Amino acid sequence: MKFLKMVKVGEIVIKNTGGNKMRVISIENSIAECVWLTESFNQSYFNLNDLVPISQYDSIFKDQHREEKIDKLLS
């Protein structure tokens, strides 16, 4: 899987495994502090490698799905 760009403070992100859309409010030592709303306000810390900018989320998973199909055909 390829990552197209780095996550920046202020950006909307999602975990690469899915989940809620979150806003990055700070980054220090490759750890992003994120906030998001569900029924309540949430705040937590995530490794930058676990986050994907929401603008890239769909294209990354389309590429991954395409690679899985090719692997299945070649098996």
QUINORDA-V76054 format. One record per pair of residues at least 24 apart in sequence whose ideal C-beta (glycine too) atoms are under 6 Angstrom apart, sorted by the first residue. I is the first residue (numbers start at 0). J is the second residue. If there is no record, write none. Layout:
# QUINORDA-V76054
I_J ; I_J
This chain:
# QUINORDA-V76054
0_63 ; 3_55 ; 6_47 ; 6_50 ; 6_52 ; 10_52 ; 11_53 ; 12_50 ; 12_52 ; 13_51 ; 13_53 ; 13_56 ; 14_49 ; 15_49 ; 15_51 ; 20_53
